[in-house]
Amino acid sequence: MVQCEMCGAETSSPKTIKVEGAKLDVCSNCTDFGTEVKSPSSASSTSTKYSTGSGSSSSGSGTSTARTPSTSSGGSGSRTDMYDEVDELATDYDDRIRKAREERNLSQSDLANELNEKASLIRKLERGETLPSDDVQSKLERFLDVSLSGESGVPEDSEWSGGSSSGSYTLGDVVKRKD
């Protein structure tokens, strides 16, 4: 018996479904939440948007881009995410902006004029009330010669300590129910 990856119920015959791009092995009660994925032998004759068989040539670009990051990581088999390449904003970005501005003896309105932005935006950024857009962040980093990216030396996977003894996780290990 295996657990349903959606509700956690024990099932003897799980079905594989696709929910918003993720393949899940679920019980018969949860199959309505996604689209059932056919086994590779029966899917070889039909080509769909989600097909991973070699027979899909018309929309093969989605398949090749999904596999490229995992094969380029040295074959370690670790999964990659599009957000792995994105730098996170430092938690003290507001202090970094304020200190760098004050070191240059600039007022908030002077800095706003230099960056071609509104003074109210600079005030909100320095108070931590709003996050800078990518464009504003790059302007601030260039002009003030400061890094607003936070380097957390801890990989995200090492923070997780939940899950079953078998090492497989279900949504029930992560989700907190409100009832």
C-alpha positions in Angstrom: 0.0 0.0 0.0 1.2 3.5 -0.9 0.1 6.9 0.2 -1.8 9.2 -2.0 0.5 12.2 -2.7 -2.5 14.6 -2.5 -4.6 13.6 0.5 -2.3 11.0 2.2 -4.8 8.2 2.2 -3.5 4.6 1.8 -4.2 3.2 -1.7 -3.3 -0.1 -3.3 -3.6 1.1 -6.9 -2.4 4.7 -7.3 -3.1 6.5 -10.5 -0.6 9.1 -11.9 -2.2 12.5 -12.7 -0.7 15.8 -13.7 -1.8 18.9 -11.7 -0.5 22.2 -13.0 2.6 20.5 -14.4 3.4 18.2 -11.5 3.0 14.5 -11.7 1.4 12.9 -8.6 0.5 9.4 -7.6 -3.0 9.7 -6.1 -5.9 7.6 -4.9 -9.1 7.2 -6.9 -10.8 10.0 -4.9 -8.2 12.6 -6.0 -8.0 11.8 -9.7 -10.6 14.5 -10.5 -8.1 17.3 -9.4 -5.9 16.7 -12.4 -5.4 15.0 -15.8 -4.6 11.3 -15.8 -1.2 10.5 -17.3 -1.2 7.5 -19.6 1.5 4.9 -19.3 4.4 5.3 -21.8 3.4 2.3 -23.8 -0.2 3.6 -24.5 0.9 7.2 -25.0 3.5 6.5 -27.7 0.9 6.8 -30.4 -0.6 10.1 -29.2 1.3 13.3 -28.9 0.1 15.9 -26.4 1.4 19.1 -24.9 2.7 17.1 -22.0 4.0 14.1 -23.8 7.6 13.2 -22.9 8.0 10.5 -25.6 10.4 10.9 -28.5 7.5 10.9 -30.9 6.5 14.5 -30.1 8.3 16.7 -32.5 5.8 19.6 -32.8 6.0 20.8 -29.2 9.3 19.2 -28.2 10.7 22.6 -27.0 8.9 22.3 -23.6 10.4 18.9 -23.0 13.9 19.8 -23.9 14.0 22.9 -21.8 12.6 21.0 -18.8 15.4 18.5 -19.0 18.3 20.8 -19.8 19.0 22.1 -16.3 19.1 18.6 -14.7 21.5 17.2 -17.4 23.8 20.2 -17.3 24.3 19.9 -13.5 26.8 17.1 -14.0 24.3 14.3 -14.0 23.9 14.4 -10.2 20.1 13.8 -10.6 19.2 16.8 -8.4 16.2 18.7 -9.5 16.6 22.3 -10.5 14.1 25.2 -10.3 13.9 28.4 -12.3 14.2 30.3 -9.1 17.6 28.7 -8.3 19.3 31.2 -10.5 17.5 34.2 -9.0 19.2 36.2 -6.3 17.1 36.9 -3.3 16.7 40.4 -1.9 18.6 40.9 1.4 16.4 41.2 4.4 18.2 44.4 5.4 17.9 46.1 2.0 16.3 49.2 3.5 19.3 49.8 5.8 21.8 49.2 3.0 20.1 51.8 0.8 19.9 54.4 3.6 23.5 53.9 4.7 24.8 54.1 1.2 22.7 57.2 0.5 23.9 58.9 3.7 27.6 58.1 3.0 27.2 60.1 -0.3 25.5 63.0 1.6 22.4 62.7 -0.6 18.9 63.5 0.5 16.1 61.1 -0.5 14.9 63.5 -3.2 18.4 64.0 -4.6 18.8 60.2 -4.9 15.3 60.0 -6.5 16.4 62.6 -9.1 19.6 60.8 -9.9 17.7 57.5 -10.5 14.8 59.2 -12.3 12.4 57.8 -9.7 9.9 59.4 -7.2 11.1 60.5 -3.8 8.2 58.7 -2.2 9.5 55.4 -3.6 12.9 56.0 -2.0 11.2 56.8 1.3 9.1 53.6 1.2 12.2 51.6 0.2 14.2 53.0 3.1 11.4 52.3 5.6 11.0 48.7 4.2 7.4 49.3 3.2 7.9 48.2 -0.4 10.3 46.0 -2.3 12.3 47.4 -5.2 11.4 46.2 -8.7 14.3 44.6 -10.6 14.8 47.8 -12.5 15.0 50.0 -9.4 17.2 47.5 -7.6 19.7 47.5 -10.4 19.7 51.3 -10.5 20.3 51.5 -6.8 23.1 48.9 -6.9 24.8 50.7 -9.8 24.5 54.3 -8.5 25.1 53.6 -4.8 27.7 50.8 -5.4 26.0 48.5 -3.0 24.6 45.0 -3.2 21.0 44.4 -2.3 21.1 40.7 -2.9 21.1 38.4 0.1 23.4 35.5 0.1 22.0 32.9 2.5 24.8 30.3 2.9 22.2 27.6 3.7 20.7 25.5 0.8 16.9 25.4 1.0 16.8 21.5 1.0 18.8 21.4 4.3 16.2 23.4 6.1 13.5 20.8 5.6 13.3 18.2 8.3 9.8 16.7 7.9 8.6 13.8 5.9 8.1 10.1 6.5 10.8 7.6 7.4 10.8 6.3 3.8 12.1 9.7 2.6 9.0 10.4 0.4 6.9 13.4 1.0 3.2 14.0 0.5 1.3 17.3 0.5 0.1 16.3 3.9 3.7 16.7 5.3 3.7 20.3 4.2 0.2 21.7 4.3 -1.5 22.9 7.5 -5.2 22.3 7.5 -7.6 24.9 8.8 -10.3 22.6 10.1 
